[in-house]
């Protein structure tokens, strides 16, 4: 019988490996992958137009969704960035627009300063890595898992990642929150309840994400 896995130690080592892999990727290659992911997001998720969309300022070579965010703002969406309000508590999302007041947030990542609080209808979530069955490996603080678990009804959860960071498993724990979709430069992958992930065409993603949003009563009312 194999001994139980020390998942905390394993995740720490896997996180370091994946971050090093991302850092070694040439900038031109990352840019090409980024363009492909943005095209898939635009084609597969028209449902985002008019929703309140949470996103992350790109950090250490993450997928940069800001061009899509600018397009969504022009199509009636409100957009928001996460802010660490307190240690070990859910994140707050504060509205962002070009020229919004900003400050250095956690890890020095830019964050809005004092702009309106919003509850996202959809979140574009960058991972350190993701598993073949749709779980996200983050940076280890647990902030996104706490946040996504606390929002009701849950937002659409779109993991935006490089295919090179796919791993067989993250050894999911009870606090982990699965994604609804994983989008990489190779395609859109729908996460199926019960622990599977299947690649789908953009038209199918558009239909599935619209149906999922409707089933959750999105968009939600905002102040």
N, C-alpha and C positions, 0 to 999 in steps of 0.2 A: 504494500500500500504506500503510495507516495505521500510524503509529509505535506501539510497544508502550506500554501504559498503565502509568504509575507507580502501581501499586496502593496503595502505602503512602500516598502523597500524596492519592490519590483517597479512600481510606478515611478519612483524617483529616478531610478536608473534609466528606464525607458524614456522618460521625459527629457533627460539630459541627452540621450542618444538622438532623439528626434529633433531637438533644438539645434544640436550640432549639425545634423544633416541639412536642416533648413538654412543654417548660416553658410554652409558650404556651397549652396546652390547659386550658380551665376545669376547676376541681376537680369540679364537678358532672358534667361530661361524662365525666371519667376514672372517677368513682365508678360511673356507669351502665355503662360498658364493663367495669369490674371485676366488677360483679355478673353480667353476662352471661357473662364468661369463667369465673367460679366455677361457675355453673350448668352450663356445658358440661363442665368438668372433672369435676364430680360425676356427671353423666349418662354421660359417655363413657369414664371411666376407673375403674370400680369395682375394677379390678385393683390399684389403689393401696392398697386396704384390706389391712392386714397386712404390706405391704412396708416396707422402710426407705427413706424418702423424703427426698432432699435438696432444700432450697429456699433462696431468698435473701431476706434482709431487704429490704423495698422501699426503693429508692434513687432519688431524683430523678424521682418520678412513675412508676416501674415498676409493673407489675401486682402487687397485694398479694394473695398467696395465703394469708396467715395464717389467715383464717377456715376455709379448706379444711384446712389443716394441723391446726387444733384439732379438726375433725371426724375426721380420719384418726387422730389420737392416741386418740380415743374408740373407734375401730374396730380397735384393735390394732396400728397402725403405730408404728414408731419414726421420729423425724424428726431431721434434722441440718442444720446450717448450715456453709457453707464458711469455712475459715480459711486465710489465707496463711501457710504455714509458713516459706517461704524464697523469695527472688526467683527468678523463672524456673523454679520447680519446681511440680509438681502441687499443687493444693489438698488440704488435709485436710478431712474432714467430722467435726464434733463434735456429739454428741447435744444436742438442745435440748428443754426443757420449760418451761412457765410457771414463772418463778422461778429458772431455771438461772443460775449465775454467768456474767456477761457482761463483756466489755471492748470498748473501741473498737478495731476491726480496721482493715484497709486502707481508706483514704478516710474513716475515721471511722465505718464501718458496724458496728453491733453484731455481736459474734461471741462464741461460748461460750468460757469460760475454764476449761480443764482438765477438761472433761466427756469421757466415753468417746468414743474414735474409732470411727466406723462407716464401712462401705462402702455407698453407696446402691444400692438396686435400681432406683430411678427418680429422676430429677432434673428439677425444674421450673426451667427456665433462662430468665431474662429477657434479651432482647437490646436493643441500641440500635436495631437494625433487622433485618429478615429478607428473604430473597430469594424470588422467585416459585417457585424450585425447592428451597426448604427449607434454605438455609444461614443461619446466624446471624452477624450483625455485632455483635461485642462492643465492649468499651471500649478494646481495643488492647493489653492486657497479655498475651493469649494463655493466661491461667490456665485458663479452662474447657476450651479445646481440649486443653491438655496433660493436664488431669485426666481428661477423658472418654476420651482415647486410651489412658490408662494403666490404666483399670479393666477387668479381665477376670473374668467375661464382662461386656460392656458393659451399663450400666443402660439402662432406657427413658429416652429423651431427649425431654422435652416442652418445647417452646419456648412461652412465654406472652407474648403481645405485643399491641400495639394495631395494628389494621388499617392505620392511617395511616402506620405505619413499614415497610410492605411496599415493596420496591424491586425493580427487574428482576433485578439481580445484585449480589453482593458481590465479584465477581471472585475466586472461591475459589482458595485456594492449597493446596499439599500438606499443610500442617499443620492445615487447617480440618477440623472434624468435623461432618457433616450431622446434622440432627435426625431423629427418628423421626416426630414429629407437631408441627404448629404450631397453637396454639389462639389465636384472636382473638375479639373480640366478634361477628364475623360467622359463626363456625363452627369446626369441627375440620377440619384439613387433614392428610392422611396424606402423608408423603414417600415417594415411590416410588424404588426403586433405579434409578439411571441418570439422575437429574436431572429429576424432575418432582414436582409436588405436586397432590393432588386433594382436593376437599372431600368429606367423608363425614358420614353421620348418626351421632349418638351411639351407636346400637346397633351400627353397623359398627365404630366406634372401640373399643367395649368388646370386641368379638370379636377384632379385629386386635391390640389391645394385650395381651390375655390370651394369644393364640397366640404373640406375639413374646416375652413374658415366659417362657412355657414353653420356647420354643426356645432361650432363653439360660440356662435352668436357674435362673430367679429364682422365689422369693427365694433368695438365697445364704445360707450359714451366717454367723452373726455371733457374735462372742465375747461 
